[in-house]
Amino acid sequence: MGFSFKVAPGVRVRASSRGIRTSLGPRAARLHVGGGRTGFSTGAGPVSFYTSLSGSRRRTGRSSASRTARAGSSQRALAQSAKLEQAQELRDALNEFLNLHRQDFPEAVRPIAPAPPPIHTKAIISAHRAQAVKGIGLFQRAARKAALAAADQAAQREIERQTLNQEQQRVRYQAQLDQWWAALVGNDEDVVLSVLAEAFEDNEAPAAAVGVNGSELSVVVLVPSIDIVPERRPATTPAGNLTLKKLAKAERGGLHTTMVASHVLLTVREALAVAPGITGVRVVALQHSRNDAFGRPRVDVLLAANFERTRLAAVRWDQAEAGTIVDDAATECPTKLRRTTNELQALDLSHESAIEELLAHVELDELISRQS
């Protein structure tokens, strides 16, 4: 039967080296997320460790005769210190990236119009009283008294008028907010896509909501390739010192698979928090794979999954790993895993007409190869 997926009419998804840009035309806000040079994601910003850690160690050659043993010892100490610092930074980055899916998002709540600013009653009364006694002499006590009494009454009427006007404005504003909230909870497609466009704007992996079908949301996530995963990982020597160890292909592939799952789950959790009427999220993870022989960019689908709010609510997020959650919580999850490397492979879309239709809405003209 294939994986179903809804794309709203008129939506175009433009994939570029800067991420995903979803053009919703006049129907909702434009989403432009992602950007910058690809680096190892920490969840807090790009940290490019893989460039320096994946290459071969530089050979320093034999020291010149003029170098002293002390200078050589200091150089080795500095190198060891730098290596230790890299290992510690990489360990922290890996921990953050492996826990991306555990990030909590505040649930959307009905917006309440703020209370009107206080009316400056004293200033209003003072202004009316000053105007009332203007031109009346100090010794015209009866006239001043009558003028001040009339001024106080006029000031009170103005205060009541301003109070009523402010309250009417607040009521009108609250009605607009209630109308917007009802549309969001009722899964109005324009409102939901617009709200999620803003919510996804700062995501590490660019994401875009592209359609709403009843209470089910369709989302696209552009995930980094395996090149983003470093070729080394922090390890501990027999003496208990922190060092760097080369990753086996299966370990590296497994880390990338976990990274893809983490970004997908992060996007799904944020969508469910921001759009309270959505009960399920269908997500497709895209990856720029290569440029073909004609220089045209090609995008692969690494993962397609359907997540239900009720099932995710029961997940033990503080304990479960991202890959395990995807395997156990997704009601549909077409994936293809290379057993020898634990790396996600491009899905065969010959029986996935809905995903093929999605790709027809993805414009690749700006997508270029990422620099490694």
Disulfide bonds with the S-S distance in Angstrom:
none
